[in-house]
Amino acid sequence: MTDTGPDALHDERHRIAASRDARFDGQFVTAVHSTGIYCRPSCPARTPRSSGVTFYRTSAAAHLAGFRACKRCLPEATPGSPEWDVREDVAGRAMRLVLDGVVERKGVPGLAARLGYSERHLSRIMTAELGAGPKALSRAHRAQTARTLLTSSDLPVADVAFAAGFASIRQFNDTVREVFAVTPTELRARRRVRPVQDGGLHVHLPARAPFDGQGLLDWHALHALDRLEQVERAGDGSVTGYGRVVDLPGGPGWFRASLPSGATTAAATDRGASARGVGIDLVVRVTELRDLPTLVARVRALFDLDADPVAVDAVLGSLPVLAPVVARTPGIRLPGAVDAHEVVFRTLIGQQVSVAAARTAQTRLVAALGTPVPASIAPDALLFPSAAVVAERGVSVLRGPAARVQTILRVAEALADGSLVVDGGQSLDELRDGLLAVKGIGPWTADYVALRVRHHPDLFLHTDLAVRNGAQELGMPDAARALSLWSEQVAPWRSYLTMHCWRPIVDRATAAARAAHSLSRKDTP
């Protein structure tokens, strides 16, 4: 959306609401004065005249203004705003941390400390930019999590309250009634999932269509490490599920992600499809229920569920050389991160070697230094070793050039003592500058980590050999400088161009893995 002033922005949002454009769901809400409710932009109800509505950037702002969520369109059941991946200001950084559960764990003082501002000044900034302060935004996030768990999971209602971050059942009941104008039990009556007795919590995470979820399943499967990650395959070798263990604030957790039954990229191109199940089906086990919102937020980032694929594909597909590429793979997504430090170490270990060689070295590190996970969470699984463990014991496990090993150890020590910070709440410049200040880390490493951890949409890895080979295969320049200049035509979505350049290599590796799996099944008595 363009923003040329309050009146122009209001008119533009009213046109979007009148057109019921689903791709803007989650980016703003429409508050209707006559009814006292707020809706997602694609709500099928008749759109009131322009003077009869107010648009809010966040549902928290609508709550504070006295509006309640629409029961028909369920505005809380939408993907999040892609704005938080793009914004580098304090409000954007704060919102990423709110979604990761920092306010629930450390309160507003902890959030302010992470950002380097006083509580009062931070509240002022967020209220001015987003229409609500940290407490209200965190409360709205809890309400959204509660609605998701009530309507798409099999978790008992009493447990939903604590899983969503509420301090008491009473607070939970009051908030749900205030926000949604129904009781938790009435919301639960709308549940569309059947309880499954497999020891896990089942949740559906929506995405905007089109959604190339299969592409990300394939990407993660190619990089999966034994005992840390698990890959499920069909008889023909195609990837049907990806799971892994995760280190969460309250203890280890585990999830398995799969596409909804019958979902395909082609079928997901309908703009209204997100309401019918496009996204990820998640099975979760956690040590502490209060970690569930944090885990869900990290999985959303891992699968880039909050992206605006229509906007991305429109820009990339406008170039003749990319039009057939985008048509072949609509809704391509970025691989995110569930553990920022892990991405740093895996990136350093995997530099200048093949994916297979990197996977071997990374698996060896996990096997030697990983932390065992309780069988109730994931049998025979290991967490990726912490920075402190790598700093202390990594020298006995790491292999390769001495300079690379020393760089990894320096990074581990810096991450462990806090002199180097790498997390999704940073600005892009902060994250890159911190990494580049470490001896042995160059621009490619910093940019790759930023693409994964910061999930920034406009990073193009033009010096990456696989990117250059893929670019040449797709008909783009193959020389690094020429390719970098050429990529500027698709800003601010160059990270997605990186994924398209990688895709031919990923597709061939995926086909080889499928063939090997099928062959092994035939050879098994």
Buried (B, 14 or more C-beta within 10 A) or exposed (E): EEEEEEEEBBEBBBEBBBEBBBBBBBBBBBBBEEBEBBBBBBBEBEBBEBEEBBBBBBBBBBBBBEBBBBEEBBBBBBBBBBBBBBBBEBBBBBBBBBBBBBBBBBBBEBBBBBBEBEBEEBBEBBBEBBBBBBBBBBBBBBBBBBBBBBBBBBBEBEBBBBBBBBEEBEBBBEBBBBBBBBEBEBBBEEBEEEEEEEEBBBBBBBBBBBBBBBBBBBBBBBBBBBBBBBBBBEEEBBBBBBBBBBBBBBEBBBBBBBBBEEBBBEBBBBBEBBBEBBBBBBBBBBBBBBBBBBBBBBBBBBBBBBBBBBBBBEBBBEBEEBEEBBEEBBBBBBBBBBBBBBBBBBBBBBBEBEBEEBBBBBBBBBBBBBBEBEEEBBEEBBBBBBBEBBBBBBEEBBEBEEEBBBBBBBBBBBBBEEEBBBBBBBBBEBBBEBBBEBEBBEEBBBBBBBBBBBBBBBBBBBBBEBBBBBBBEBEBBBEBEBBBEBBEBBEEBBBBBBBBBBBBBBBEBBEEBBEEBBEEEEEEE
